[in-house]
Amino acid sequence: MESAVRRVSLSPTEHVRIITWPARDEDGELFFVVVGQSLRDVQRAQKQLILLLAIANPLALLLASLGGLWLASRA
């Protein structure tokens, strides 16, 4: 038996990742271990990264363009 990983939506903005492991006790009885964790921190980090990239990419493009213009004028 293999473990199963699922993403479950508790609400439109709240998601959890759940992993289920099948196991057997000393008597051979089958049981399942279920562990879940909120994805709130992961979603927050993703939003921060998107914001950072939305700001940094145009800024980097502008600086590279200005540097290119400066180098071209000196050539």
All heavy atoms as a GROMACS GRO file, in nm:
protein
  583
    1MET      N    1   0.083  -0.118   0.000
    1MET     CA    2   0.000   0.000   0.000
    1MET      C    3   0.087   0.124   0.000
    1MET      O    4   0.194   0.126   0.060
    1MET     CB    5  -0.089   0.002   0.123
    1MET     CG    6  -0.191  -0.105   0.126
    1MET     SD    7  -0.297  -0.075   0.268
    1MET     CE    8  -0.418  -0.195   0.238
    2GLU      N    9   0.039   0.226  -0.065
    2GLU     CA   10   0.115   0.350  -0.076
    2GLU      C   11   0.043   0.462  -0.004
    2GLU      O   12  -0.077   0.458   0.019
    2GLU     CB   13   0.131   0.387  -0.223
    2GLU     CG   14   0.217   0.292  -0.301
    2GLU     CD   15   0.238   0.338  -0.443
    2GLU    OE1   16   0.220   0.458  -0.470
    2GLU    OE2   17   0.271   0.253  -0.526
    3SER      N   18   0.121   0.566   0.028
    3SER     CA   19   0.060   0.684   0.089
    3SER      C   20  -0.008   0.766  -0.020
    3SER      O   21   0.026   0.757  -0.137
    3SER     CB   22   0.166   0.767   0.161
    3SER     OG   23   0.262   0.812   0.069
    4ALA      N   24  -0.105   0.846   0.021
    4ALA     CA   25  -0.178   0.931  -0.072
    4ALA      C   26  -0.172   1.075  -0.023
    4ALA      O   27  -0.192   1.102   0.095
    4ALA     CB   28  -0.323   0.885  -0.083
    5VAL      N   29  -0.143   1.168  -0.116
    5VAL     CA   30  -0.138   1.310  -0.083
    5VAL      C   31  -0.250   1.378  -0.159
    5VAL      O   32  -0.267   1.357  -0.279
    5VAL     CB   33  -0.001   1.371  -0.122
    5VAL    CG1   34   0.001   1.518  -0.092
    5VAL    CG2   35   0.111   1.300  -0.052
    6ARG      N   36  -0.328   1.461  -0.086
    6ARG     CA   37  -0.439   1.532  -0.148
    6ARG      C   38  -0.438   1.677  -0.101
    6ARG      O   39  -0.393   1.708   0.008
    6ARG     CB   40  -0.574   1.471  -0.109
    6ARG     CG   41  -0.596   1.333  -0.162
    6ARG     CD   42  -0.731   1.279  -0.121
    6ARG     NE   43  -0.734   1.262   0.024
    6ARG     CZ   44  -0.840   1.285   0.100
    6ARG    NH1   45  -0.952   1.326   0.045
    6ARG    NH2   46  -0.836   1.267   0.230
    7ARG      N   47  -0.492   1.764  -0.183
    7ARG     CA   48  -0.514   1.903  -0.146
    7ARG      C   49  -0.664   1.921  -0.132
    7ARG      O   50  -0.740   1.890  -0.222
    7ARG     CB   51  -0.459   1.997  -0.252
    7ARG     CG   52  -0.481   2.142  -0.220
    7ARG     CD   53  -0.422   2.230  -0.327
    7ARG     NE   54  -0.469   2.366  -0.306
    7ARG     CZ   55  -0.433   2.469  -0.377
    7ARG    NH1   56  -0.350   2.452  -0.477
    7ARG    NH2   57  -0.480   2.588  -0.353
    8VAL      N   58  -0.705   1.970  -0.016
    8VAL     CA   59  -0.848   1.984   0.015
    8VAL      C   60  -0.879   2.131   0.039
    8VAL      O   61  -0.804   2.200   0.108
    8VAL     CB   62  -0.885   1.901   0.140
    8VAL    CG1   63  -1.030   1.920   0.176
    8VAL    CG2   64  -0.852   1.754   0.118
    9SER      N   65  -0.987   2.179  -0.019
    9SER     CA   66  -1.031   2.317   0.002
    9SER      C   67  -1.134   2.319   0.113
    9SER      O   68  -1.240   2.257   0.103
    9SER     CB   69  -1.093   2.374  -0.126
    9SER     OG   70  -0.996   2.378  -0.228
   10LEU      N   71  -1.102   2.391   0.221
   10LEU     CA   72  -1.197   2.407   0.330
   10LEU      C   73  -1.293   2.522   0.302
   10LEU      O   74  -1.405   2.523   0.351
   10LEU     CB   75  -1.122   2.431   0.462
   10LEU     CG   76  -1.024   2.322   0.503
   10LEU    CD1   77  -0.954   2.361   0.631
   10LEU    CD2   78  -1.095   2.189   0.519
   11SER      N   79  -1.244   2.621   0.228
   11SER     CA   80  -1.323   2.736   0.184
   11SER      C   81  -1.256   2.787   0.058
   11SER      O   82  -1.150   2.736   0.019
   11SER     CB   83  -1.326   2.844   0.294
   11SER     OG   84  -1.200   2.906   0.305
   12PRO      N   85  -1.311   2.888  -0.007
   12PRO     CA   86  -1.246   2.938  -0.129
   12PRO      C   87  -1.105   2.991  -0.106
   12PRO      O   88  -1.024   2.995  -0.199
   12PRO     CB   89  -1.339   3.051  -0.175
   12PRO     CG   90  -1.472   3.015  -0.119
   12PRO     CD   91  -1.443   2.949   0.013
   13THR      N   92  -1.071   3.030   0.016
   13THR     CA   93  -0.938   3.086   0.043
   13THR      C   94  -0.853   2.999   0.135
   13THR      O   95  -0.736   3.028   0.154
   13THR     CB   96  -0.951   3.226   0.107
   13THR    OG1   97  -1.025   3.215   0.229
   13THR    CG2   98  -1.020   3.322   0.014
   14GLU      N   99  -0.907   2.894   0.192
   14GLU     CA  100  -0.834   2.809   0.287
   14GLU      C  101  -0.817   2.669   0.230
   14GLU      O  102  -0.915   2.600   0.203
   14GLU     CB  103  -0.908   2.803   0.420
   14GLU     CG  104  -0.836   2.724   0.526
   14GLU     CD  105  -0.710   2.791   0.577
   14GLU    OE1  106  -0.701   2.915   0.568
   14GLU    OE2  107  -0.620   2.721   0.623
   15HIS      N  108  -0.691   2.628   0.212
   15HIS     CA  109  -0.660   2.497   0.158
   15HIS      C  110  -0.566   2.424   0.253
   15HIS      O  111  -0.484   2.486   0.320
   15HIS     CB  112  -0.594   2.510   0.020
   15HIS     CG  113  -0.672   2.591  -0.076
   15HIS    ND1  114  -0.785   2.543  -0.140
   15HIS    CD2  115  -0.659   2.718  -0.119
   15HIS    CE1  116  -0.834   2.637  -0.218
   15HIS    NE2  117  -0.759   2.745  -0.207
   16VAL      N  118  -0.578   2.293   0.256
   16VAL     CA  119  -0.488   2.210   0.336
   16VAL      C  120  -0.436   2.096   0.249
   16VAL      O  121  -0.500   2.054   0.154
   16VAL     CB  122  -0.557   2.152   0.462
   16VAL    CG1  123  -0.592   2.260   0.560
   16VAL    CG2  124  -0.677   2.069   0.426
   17ARG      N  125  -0.316   2.050   0.284
   17ARG     CA  126  -0.258   1.932   0.218
   17ARG      C  127  -0.269   1.819   0.320
   17ARG      O  128  -0.228   1.834   0.434
   17ARG     CB  129  -0.113   1.958   0.180
   17ARG     CG  130  -0.051   1.837   0.110
   17ARG     CD  131   0.083   1.869   0.051
   17ARG     NE  132   0.062   1.960  -0.060
   17ARG     CZ  133   0.140   2.066  -0.083
   17ARG    NH1  134   0.241   2.092  -0.006
   17ARG    NH2  135   0.116   2.144  -0.186
   18ILE      N  136  -0.323   1.707   0.275
   18ILE     CA  137  -0.344   1.592   0.363
   18ILE      C  138  -0.270   1.472   0.305
   18ILE      O  139  -0.278   1.445   0.186
   18ILE     CB  140  -0.495   1.559   0.375
   18ILE    CG1  141  -0.568   1.675   0.441
   18ILE    CG2  142  -0.516   1.431   0.453
   18ILE    CD1  143  -0.717   1.658   0.448
   19ILE      N  144  -0.196   1.403   0.391
   19ILE     CA  145  -0.129   1.280   0.351
   19ILE      C  146  -0.182   1.167   0.438
   19ILE      O  147  -0.203   1.184   0.558
   19ILE     CB  148   0.025   1.290   0.360
   19ILE    CG1  149   0.090   1.164   0.304
   19ILE    CG2  150   0.070   1.320   0.501
   19ILE    CD1  151   0.238   1.177   0.278
   20THR      N  152  -0.208   1.054   0.374
   20THR     CA  153  -0.262   0.936   0.443
   20THR      C  154  -0.167   0.818   0.422
   20THR      O  155  -0.131   0.787   0.309
   20THR     CB  156  -0.401   0.901   0.386
   20THR    OG1  157  -0.486   1.015   0.394
   20THR    CG2  158  -0.463   0.786   0.461
   21TRP      N  159  -0.123   0.758   0.532
   21TRP     CA  160  -0.036   0.640   0.527
   21TRP      C  161  -0.113   0.520   0.580
   21TRP      O  162  -0.164   0.523   0.691
   21TRP     CB  163   0.084   0.655   0.619
   21TRP     CG  164   0.189   0.749   0.578
   21TRP    CD1  165   0.285   0.729   0.484
   21TRP    CD2  166   0.213   0.879   0.632
   21TRP    NE1  167   0.366   0.838   0.476
   21TRP    CE2  168   0.324   0.932   0.566
   21TRP    CE3  169   0.150   0.955   0.729
   21TRP    CZ2  170   0.373   1.058   0.595
   21TRP    CZ3  171   0.199   1.080   0.758
   21TRP    CH2  172   0.310   1.130   0.690
   22PRO      N  173  -0.117   0.412   0.504
   22PRO     CA  174  -0.172   0.288   0.559
   22PRO      C  175  -0.065   0.221   0.644
   22PRO      O  176   0.054   0.229   0.616
   22PRO     CB  177  -0.204   0.206   0.435
   22PRO     CG  178  -0.112   0.258   0.329
   22PRO     CD  179  -0.087   0.403   0.362
   23ALA      N  180  -0.106   0.158   0.750
   23ALA     CA  181  -0.012   0.089   0.839
   23ALA      C  182  -0.083  -0.030   0.902
   23ALA      O  183  -0.205  -0.041   0.897
   23ALA     CB  184   0.039   0.186   0.946
   24ARG      N  185  -0.004  -0.116   0.963
   24ARG     CA  186  -0.060  -0.232   1.033
   24ARG      C  187  -0.004  -0.235   1.174
   24ARG      O  188   0.112  -0.207   1.197
   24ARG     CB  189  -0.026  -0.362   0.960
   24ARG     CG  190  -0.089  -0.372   0.824
   24ARG     CD  191  -0.092  -0.515   0.774
   24ARG     NE  192  -0.151  -0.523   0.642
   24ARG     CZ  193  -0.281  -0.541   0.620
   24ARG    NH1  194  -0.363  -0.556   0.719
   24ARG    NH2  195  -0.327  -0.547   0.497
   25ASP      N  196  -0.090  -0.271   1.269
   25ASP     CA  197  -0.043  -0.282   1.407
   25ASP      C  198   0.017  -0.421   1.430
   25ASP      O  199   0.034  -0.499   1.336
   25ASP     CB  200  -0.154  -0.249   1.506
   25ASP     CG  201  -0.270  -0.346   1.499
   25ASP    OD1  202  -0.260  -0.450   1.431
   25ASP    OD2  203  -0.373  -0.320   1.564
   26GLU      N  204   0.052  -0.450   1.556
   26GLU     CA  205   0.117  -0.577   1.588
   26GLU      C  206   0.031  -0.698   1.553
   26GLU      O  207   0.082  -0.807   1.526
   26GLU     CB  208   0.152  -0.584   1.738
   26GLU     CG  209   0.244  -0.474   1.787
   26GLU     CD  210   0.168  -0.347   1.824
   26GLU    OE1  211   0.048  -0.352   1.856
   26GLU    OE2  212   0.231  -0.241   1.817
   27ASP      N  213  -0.102  -0.680   1.557
   27ASP     CA  214  -0.193  -0.790   1.526
   27ASP      C  215  -0.225  -0.801   1.378
   27ASP      O  216  -0.304  -0.887   1.338
   27ASP     CB  217  -0.324  -0.772   1.604
   27ASP     CG  218  -0.302  -0.771   1.754
   27ASP    OD1  219  -0.211  -0.843   1.800
   27ASP    OD2  220  -0.376  -0.700   1.825
   28GLY      N  221  -0.168  -0.714   1.297
   28GLY     CA  222  -0.194  -0.718   1.154
   28GLY      C  223  -0.316  -0.639   1.112
   28GLY      O  224  -0.354  -0.641   0.996
   29GLU      N  225  -0.379  -0.569   1.208
   29GLU     CA  226  -0.496  -0.486   1.175
   29GLU      C  227  -0.453  -0.364   1.095
   29GLU      O  228  -0.356  -0.297   1.129
   29GLU     CB  229  -0.565  -0.439   1.303
   29GLU     CG  230  -0.623  -0.550   1.387
   29GLU     CD  231  -0.757  -0.598   1.334
   29GLU    OE1  232  -0.829  -0.519   1.270
   29GLU    OE2  233  -0.789  -0.716   1.356
   30LEU      N  234  -0.526  -0.337   0.990
   30LEU     CA  235  -0.497  -0.222   0.905
   30LEU      C  236  -0.556  -0.096   0.967
   30LEU      O  237  -0.670  -0.095   1.014
   30LEU     CB  238  -0.556  -0.244   0.765
   30LEU     CG  239  -0.535  -0.132   0.664
   30LEU    CD1  240  -0.386  -0.116   0.632
   30LEU    CD2  241  -0.614  -0.160   0.538
   31PHE      N  242  -0.475   0.011   0.969
   31PHE     CA  243  -0.526   0.142   1.011
   31PHE      C  244  -0.457   0.247   0.927
   31PHE      O  245  -0.362   0.218   0.852
   31PHE     CB  246  -0.504   0.166   1.161
   31PHE     CG  247  -0.360   0.178   1.202
   31PHE    CD1  248  -0.301   0.302   1.217
   31PHE    CD2  249  -0.285   0.065   1.229
   31PHE    CE1  250  -0.169   0.314   1.255
   31PHE    CE2  251  -0.153   0.075   1.269
   31PHE     CZ  252  -0.094   0.199   1.281
   32PHE      N  253  -0.505   0.368   0.933
   32PHE     CA  254  -0.451   0.476   0.852
   32PHE      C  255  -0.406   0.591   0.942
   32PHE      O  256  -0.475   0.626   1.038
   32PHE     CB  257  -0.557   0.527   0.754
   32PHE     CG  258  -0.595   0.425   0.652
   32PHE    CD1  259  -0.702   0.340   0.674
   32PHE    CD2  260  -0.524   0.413   0.535
   32PHE    CE1  261  -0.738   0.244   0.581
   32PHE    CE2  262  -0.558   0.317   0.440
   32PHE     CZ  263  -0.665   0.233   0.463
   33VAL      N  264  -0.292   0.647   0.909
   33VAL     CA  265  -0.242   0.766   0.976
   33VAL      C  266  -0.268   0.882   0.881
   33VAL      O  267  -0.223   0.879   0.766
   33VAL     CB  268  -0.092   0.754   1.007
   33VAL    CG1  269  -0.040   0.881   1.072
   33VAL    CG2  270  -0.065   0.632   1.094
   34VAL      N  271  -0.342   0.982   0.928
   34VAL     CA  272  -0.377   1.096   0.845
   34VAL      C  273  -0.320   1.223   0.910
   34VAL      O  274  -0.345   1.249   1.027
   34VAL     CB  275  -0.531   1.110   0.830
   34VAL    CG1  276  -0.566   1.229   0.742
   34VAL    CG2  277  -0.589   0.981   0.774
   35VAL      N  278  -0.243   1.298   0.831
   35VAL     CA  279  -0.183   1.422   0.879
   35VAL      C  280  -0.216   1.531   0.780
   35VAL      O  281  -0.207   1.512   0.658
   35VAL     CB  282  -0.029   1.407   0.892
   35VAL    CG1  283   0.033   1.537   0.938
   35VAL    CG2  284   0.006   1.294   0.985
   36GLY      N  285  -0.255   1.647   0.832
   36GLY     CA  286  -0.286   1.760   0.746
   36GLY      C  287  -0.214   1.885   0.790
   36GLY      O  288  -0.180   1.901   0.907
   37GLN      N  289  -0.187   1.973   0.693
   37GLN     CA  290  -0.122   2.101   0.723
   37GLN      C  291  -0.181   2.209   0.634
   37GLN      O  292  -0.206   2.187   0.515
   37GLN     CB  293   0.028   2.092   0.700
   37GLN     CG  294   0.100   2.220   0.735
   37GLN     CD  295   0.250   2.206   0.723
   37GLN    OE1  296   0.301   2.104   0.681
   37GLN    NE2  297   0.320   2.310   0.761
   38SER      N  298  -0.201   2.324   0.694
   38SER     CA  299  -0.255   2.438   0.620
   38SER      C  300  -0.154   2.484   0.515
   38SER      O  301  -0.033   2.481   0.538
   38SER     CB  302  -0.285   2.553   0.716
   38SER     OG  303  -0.322   2.667   0.643
   39LEU      N  304  -0.204   2.528   0.402
   39LEU     CA  305  -0.120   2.583   0.296
   39LEU      C  306  -0.118   2.735   0.300
   39LEU      O  307  -0.070   2.798   0.206
   39LEU     CB  308  -0.169   2.533   0.160
   39LEU     CG  309  -0.155   2.383   0.137
   39LEU    CD1  310  -0.217   2.343   0.005
   39LEU    CD2  311  -0.011   2.341   0.143
   40ARG      N  312  -0.167   2.795   0.408
   40ARG     CA  313  -0.175   2.941   0.419
   40ARG      C  314  -0.038   3.006   0.403
   40ARG      O  315  -0.023   3.104   0.330
   40ARG     CB  316  -0.237   2.981   0.552
   40ARG     CG  317  -0.254   3.130   0.569
   40ARG     CD  318  -0.316   3.166   0.701
   40ARG     NE  319  -0.448   3.103   0.711
   40ARG     CZ  320  -0.498   3.054   0.824
   40ARG    NH1  321  -0.431   3.059   0.935
   40ARG    NH2  322  -0.619   3.000   0.826
   41ASP      N  323   0.065   2.953   0.470
   41ASP     CA  324   0.199   3.011   0.461
   41ASP      C  325   0.256   2.999   0.319
   41ASP      O  326   0.322   3.090   0.269
   41ASP     CB  327   0.294   2.947   0.561
   41ASP     CG  328   0.259   2.982   0.705
   41ASP    OD1  329   0.194   3.086   0.727
   41ASP    OD2  330   0.296   2.904   0.795
   42VAL      N  331   0.230   2.886   0.255
   42VAL     CA  332   0.278   2.866   0.118
   42VAL      C  333   0.210   2.965   0.024
   42VAL      O  334   0.274   3.027  -0.062
   42VAL     CB  335   0.253   2.720   0.071
   42VAL    CG1  336   0.286   2.703  -0.075
   42VAL    CG2  337   0.332   2.624   0.156
   43GLN      N  338   0.079   2.982   0.039
   43GLN     CA  339   0.005   3.075  -0.045
   43GLN      C  340   0.051   3.219  -0.022
   43GLN      O  341   0.064   3.297  -0.117
   43GLN     CB  342  -0.145   3.062  -0.019
   43GLN     CG  343  -0.202   2.931  -0.068
   43GLN     CD  344  -0.344   2.907  -0.020
   43GLN    OE1  345  -0.384   2.952   0.086
   43GLN    NE2  346  -0.420   2.835  -0.100
   44ARG      N  347   0.079   3.254   0.103
   44ARG     CA  348   0.128   3.389   0.134
   44ARG      C  349   0.264   3.412   0.068
   44ARG      O  350   0.290   3.517   0.009
   44ARG     CB  351   0.138   3.409   0.284
   44ARG     CG  352   0.175   3.551   0.322
   44ARG     CD  353   0.181   3.573   0.473
   44ARG     NE  354   0.058   3.531   0.539
   44ARG     CZ  355   0.053   3.444   0.641
   44ARG    NH1  356   0.163   3.391   0.688
   44ARG    NH2  357  -0.062   3.412   0.695
   45ALA      N  358   0.353   3.312   0.075
   45ALA     CA  359   0.485   3.324   0.013
   45ALA      C  360   0.473   3.336  -0.139
   45ALA      O  361   0.547   3.413  -0.201
   45ALA     CB  362   0.571   3.204   0.051
   46GLN      N  363   0.380   3.262  -0.199
   46GLN     CA  364   0.360   3.272  -0.343
   46GLN      C  365   0.313   3.411  -0.383
   46GLN      O  366   0.361   3.467  -0.482
   46GLN     CB  367   0.258   3.168  -0.390
   46GLN     CG  368   0.310   3.028  -0.394
   46GLN     CD  369   0.203   2.926  -0.430
   46GLN    OE1  370   0.084   2.950  -0.413
   46GLN    NE2  371   0.246   2.811  -0.479
   47LYS      N  372   0.221   3.468  -0.307
   47LYS     CA  373   0.172   3.603  -0.337
   47LYS      C  374   0.283   3.706  -0.323
   47LYS      O  375   0.295   3.797  -0.405
   47LYS     CB  376   0.055   3.638  -0.245
   47LYS     CG  377  -0.072   3.565  -0.279
   47LYS     CD  378  -0.184   3.600  -0.184
   47LYS     CE  379  -0.307   3.517  -0.214
   47LYS     NZ  380  -0.417   3.542  -0.120
   48GLN      N  381   0.369   3.691  -0.220
   48GLN     CA  382   0.481   3.783  -0.203
   48GLN      C  383   0.580   3.771  -0.318
   48GLN      O  384   0.634   3.871  -0.365
   48GLN     CB  385   0.550   3.758  -0.069
   48GLN     CG  386   0.468   3.801   0.050
   48GLN     CD  387   0.533   3.763   0.182
   48GLN    OE1  388   0.624   3.682   0.188
   48GLN    NE2  389   0.482   3.822   0.290
   49LEU      N  390   0.606   3.649  -0.363
   49LEU     CA  391   0.698   3.629  -0.474
   49LEU      C  392   0.643   3.690  -0.602
   49LEU      O  393   0.717   3.755  -0.677
   49LEU     CB  394   0.724   3.479  -0.495
   49LEU     CG  395   0.816   3.443  -0.611
   49LEU    CD1  396   0.955   3.503  -0.590
   49LEU    CD2  397   0.825   3.292  -0.626
   50ILE      N  398   0.515   3.673  -0.628
   50ILE     CA  399   0.454   3.732  -0.747
   50ILE      C  400   0.463   3.884  -0.742
   50ILE      O  401   0.497   3.948  -0.842
   50ILE     CB  402   0.307   3.685  -0.762
   50ILE    CG1  403   0.305   3.537  -0.801
   50ILE    CG2  404   0.232   3.769  -0.863
   50ILE    CD1  405   0.168   3.473  -0.794
   51LEU      N  406   0.436   3.942  -0.626
   51LEU     CA  407   0.449   4.087  -0.611
   51LEU      C  408   0.592   4.132  -0.633
   51LEU      O  409   0.617   4.230  -0.704
   51LEU     CB  410   0.399   4.130  -0.472
   51LEU     CG  411   0.407   4.278  -0.442
   51LEU    CD1  412   0.320   4.357  -0.538
   51LEU    CD2  413   0.366   4.305  -0.298
   52LEU      N  414   0.687   4.062  -0.574
   52LEU     CA  415   0.828   4.095  -0.591
   52LEU      C  416   0.869   4.089  -0.738
   52LEU      O  417   0.936   4.180  -0.789
   52LEU     CB  418   0.915   4.002  -0.508
   52LEU     CG  419   1.066   4.021  -0.521
   52LEU    CD1  420   1.107   4.155  -0.464
   52LEU    CD2  421   1.139   3.908  -0.452
   53LEU      N  422   0.828   3.985  -0.807
   53LEU     CA  423   0.861   3.972  -0.949
   53LEU      C  424   0.792   4.078  -1.034
   53LEU      O  425   0.850   4.129  -1.130
   53LEU     CB  426   0.825   3.832  -1.000
   53LEU     CG  427   0.911   3.718  -0.946
   53LEU    CD1  428   0.855   3.584  -0.993
   53LEU    CD2  429   1.055   3.734  -0.988
   54ALA      N  430   0.671   4.115  -0.997
   54ALA     CA  431   0.598   4.218  -1.071
   54ALA      C  432   0.666   4.354  -1.059
   54ALA      O  433   0.659   4.437  -1.149
   54ALA     CB  434   0.454   4.227  -1.023
   55ILE      N  435   0.734   4.377  -0.947
   55ILE     CA  436   0.806   4.502  -0.927
   55ILE      C  437   0.948   4.493  -0.982
   55ILE      O  438   0.996   4.584  -1.050
   55ILE     CB  439   0.808   4.539  -0.777
   55ILE    CG1  440   0.666   4.571  -0.730
   55ILE    CG2  441   0.901   4.657  -0.751
   55ILE    CD1  442   0.653   4.584  -0.580
   56ALA      N  443   1.017   4.384  -0.955
   56ALA     CA  444   1.159   4.372  -0.990
   56ALA      C  445   1.183   4.355  -1.140
   56ALA      O  446   1.280   4.410  -1.193
   56ALA     CB  447   1.220   4.254  -0.915
   57ASN      N  448   1.098   4.281  -1.210
   57ASN     CA  449   1.121   4.258  -1.353
   57ASN      C  450   1.117   4.387  -1.435
   57ASN      O  451   1.209   4.412  -1.513
   57ASN     CB  452   1.024   4.155  -1.408
   57ASN     CG  453   1.064   4.014  -1.371
   57ASN    OD1  454   1.177   3.989  -1.329
   57ASN    ND2  455   0.971   3.922  -1.384
   58PRO      N  456   1.015   4.471  -1.423
   58PRO     CA  457   1.018   4.597  -1.499
   58PRO      C  458   1.135   4.687  -1.459
   58PRO      O  459   1.194   4.753  -1.544
   58PRO     CB  460   0.884   4.663  -1.466
   58PRO     CG  461   0.796   4.552  -1.422
   58PRO     CD  462   0.886   4.453  -1.357
   59LEU      N  463   1.168   4.688  -1.330
   59LEU     CA  464   1.280   4.768  -1.283
   59LEU      C  465   1.412   4.719  -1.344
   59LEU      O  466   1.494   4.799  -1.390
   59LEU     CB  467   1.286   4.766  -1.131
   59LEU     CG  468   1.393   4.853  -1.067
   59LEU    CD1  469   1.371   4.999  -1.102
   59LEU    CD2  470   1.391   4.833  -0.916
   60ALA      N  471   1.432   4.589  -1.347
   60ALA     CA  472   1.553   4.532  -1.406
   60ALA      C  473   1.558   4.561  -1.556
   60ALA      O  474   1.665   4.592  -1.611
   60ALA     CB  475   1.558   4.381  -1.381
   61LEU      N  476   1.445   4.552  -1.624
   61LEU     CA  477   1.439   4.582  -1.767
   61LEU      C  478   1.474   4.729  -1.792
   61LEU      O  479   1.550   4.761  -1.885
   61LEU     CB  480   1.300   4.550  -1.822
   61LEU     CG  481   1.280   4.572  -1.971
   61LEU    CD1  482   1.375   4.485  -2.052
   61LEU    CD2  483   1.136   4.541  -2.009
   62LEU      N  484   1.423   4.819  -1.711
   62LEU     CA  485   1.452   4.961  -1.724
   62LEU      C  486   1.601   4.988  -1.702
   62LEU      O  487   1.665   5.058  -1.780
   62LEU     CB  488   1.369   5.042  -1.625
   62LEU     CG  489   1.395   5.192  -1.622
   62LEU    CD1  490   1.357   5.255  -1.755
   62LEU    CD2  491   1.321   5.257  -1.507
   63LEU      N  492   1.658   4.931  -1.597
   63LEU     CA  493   1.800   4.951  -1.570
   63LEU      C  494   1.888   4.892  -1.680
   63LEU      O  495   1.988   4.953  -1.721
   63LEU     CB  496   1.837   4.891  -1.435
   63LEU     CG  497   1.780   4.963  -1.312
   63LEU    CD1  498   1.813   4.886  -1.186
   63LEU    CD2  499   1.832   5.105  -1.304
   64ALA      N  500   1.852   4.776  -1.731
   64ALA     CA  501   1.928   4.715  -1.840
   64ALA      C  502   1.919   4.800  -1.966
   64ALA      O  503   2.018   4.818  -2.038
   64ALA     CB  504   1.878   4.573  -1.867
   65SER      N  505   1.802   4.856  -1.993
   65SER     CA  506   1.785   4.943  -2.111
   65SER      C  507   1.868   5.070  -2.097
   65SER      O  508   1.935   5.112  -2.192
   65SER     CB  509   1.638   4.980  -2.130
   65SER     OG  510   1.561   4.866  -2.154
   66LEU      N  511   1.864   5.130  -1.980
   66LEU     CA  512   1.945   5.250  -1.958
   66LEU      C  513   2.093   5.219  -1.969
   66LEU      O  514   2.171   5.298  -2.026
   66LEU     CB  515   1.911   5.312  -1.822
   66LEU     CG  516   1.772   5.374  -1.808
   66LEU    CD1  517   1.748   5.418  -1.665
   66LEU    CD2  518   1.754   5.487  -1.907
   67GLY      N  519   2.136   5.109  -1.914
   67GLY     CA  520   2.276   5.067  -1.927
   67GLY      C  521   2.315   5.042  -2.071
   67GLY      O  522   2.424   5.080  -2.114
   68GLY      N  523   2.226   4.981  -2.145
   68GLY     CA  524   2.252   4.957  -2.288
   68GLY      C  525   2.262   5.087  -2.367
   68GLY      O  526   2.349   5.101  -2.453
   69LEU      N  527   2.174   5.181  -2.338
   69LEU     CA  528   2.180   5.312  -2.404
   69LEU      C  529   2.310   5.384  -2.370
   69LEU      O  530   2.373   5.446  -2.455
   69LEU     CB  531   2.060   5.397  -2.364
   69LEU     CG  532   1.926   5.360  -2.426
   69LEU    CD1  533   1.814   5.442  -2.366
   69LEU    CD2  534   1.930   5.381  -2.576
   70TRP      N  535   2.349   5.376  -2.244
   70TRP     CA  536   2.473   5.442  -2.201
   70TRP      C  537   2.594   5.381  -2.272
   70TRP      O  538   2.681   5.452  -2.321
   70TRP     CB  539   2.487   5.433  -2.049
   70TRP     CG  540   2.611   5.498  -1.997
   70TRP    CD1  541   2.633   5.631  -1.983
   70TRP    CD2  542   2.729   5.431  -1.955
   70TRP    NE1  543   2.759   5.652  -1.933
   70TRP    CE2  544   2.820   5.529  -1.916
   70TRP    CE3  545   2.766   5.298  -1.947
   70TRP    CZ2  546   2.947   5.498  -1.869
   70TRP    CZ3  547   2.892   5.266  -1.901
   70TRP    CH2  548   2.980   5.366  -1.862
   71LEU      N  549   2.597   5.246  -2.277
   71LEU     CA  550   2.708   5.179  -2.346
   71LEU      C  551   2.708   5.210  -2.495
   71LEU      O  552   2.814   5.231  -2.555
   71LEU     CB  553   2.700   5.029  -2.325
   71LEU     CG  554   2.745   4.975  -2.190
   71LEU    CD1  555   2.718   4.826  -2.179
   71LEU    CD2  556   2.893   5.004  -2.168
   72ALA      N  557   2.590   5.212  -2.556
   72ALA     CA  558   2.581   5.242  -2.701
   72ALA      C  559   2.626   5.385  -2.731
   72ALA      O  560   2.691   5.411  -2.832
   72ALA     CB  561   2.439   5.221  -2.749
   73SER      N  562   2.594   5.478  -2.644
   73SER     CA  563   2.636   5.618  -2.667
   73SER      C  564   2.787   5.635  -2.650
   73SER      O  565   2.846   5.723  -2.710
   73SER     CB  566   2.561   5.712  -2.574
   73SER     OG  567   2.601   5.691  -2.439
   74ARG      N  568   2.849   5.551  -2.569
   74ARG     CA  569   2.993   5.561  -2.548
   74ARG      C  570   3.072   5.491  -2.660
   74ARG      O  571   3.190   5.516  -2.676
   74ARG     CB  572   3.032   5.500  -2.414
   74ARG     CG  573   2.978   5.586  -2.298
   74ARG     CD  574   3.033   5.547  -2.165
   74ARG     NE  575   3.174   5.520  -2.162
   74ARG     CZ  576   3.268   5.606  -2.120
   74ARG    NH1  577   3.232   5.725  -2.079
   74ARG    NH2  578   3.395   5.571  -2.119
   75ALA      N  579   3.006   5.404  -2.735
   75ALA     CA  580   3.076   5.328  -2.840
   75ALA      C  581   3.102   5.411  -2.964
   75ALA      O  582   3.045   5.508  -2.996
   75ALA     CB  583   2.995   5.206  -2.877
   0.00000   0.00000   0.00000
